[in-house]
Amino acid sequence: DEEKLLFYGIFKQATVGDCSIPESEDVDWIKKAKTAAWRQQKGRNQRTAKENFLVLLRRVGPEWDV
């Protein structure tokens, strides 16, 4: 699900920073998709990623807004 991958990528960027996992020919397509989602966030600072995570959360689940 693209939305879940977006959440994952933004979360990893917000909590860890840029992805440092080398690209591989791994046959685990879930792992590859998650790593690719994280790589798409490259260069975004962690504070901005945290803010974007909250924006996305409010968009998909307005009941989470406090």
N, C-alpha and C positions, 0 to 999 in steps of 0.2 A: 504494500500500500504506500503510495507516494507521500501521503501526509505523515505517516509514521516515520518514513525515512527522513523527511524534512525535520520532524521533531528530533530524531536521533542526531542528525548532523548538527543542528543548532545547539542541542544540549552538549554534545562533545566539544564543540568549539567554545561554548560558554564555560565549561568546566576544566578543559584540558588545554585548549588553544589549537593551533594548526596541527593537522594530522601528520604524524611522523612515521606512520606505518608504511613500509615500502610496498609498492604495487606488486602484486604477485599474480600468478596464473592459477590461483586457488580454485578448486572445483566447487567450493562452497559458495554458491551464488548469493546466499543471504549475507555472508561475511563481506563479499565483494560489493554488494549493494550498499551495505551500511558504511563501508569505508569510502565509497564513492560519494555518498551523501555528506559525509564529514568533510571530504576534500573540497566539495563545492563551497564550503564556508571559509576556505583558506583566506587569510588576510584580514578577516573581520576581527576586530578586537573583542575581548571577552565580555566587556560591559555591553557593547552593542549586541552581541549574540544573546546575552541574558535578556535584554530589552525585547529583542525580536522573538525570543521564546515566549515571553509573556504576551506579546501581541498575537502570536499564532494561537496560543492557548485561549485567549479571550475570543478569538474569532471562531474557533471550533467548539468551544465549550463556555459560552458566556456565563453559565452558572458557577464557574470557577473564579470569576472576578470577585475580589473582596475589597 
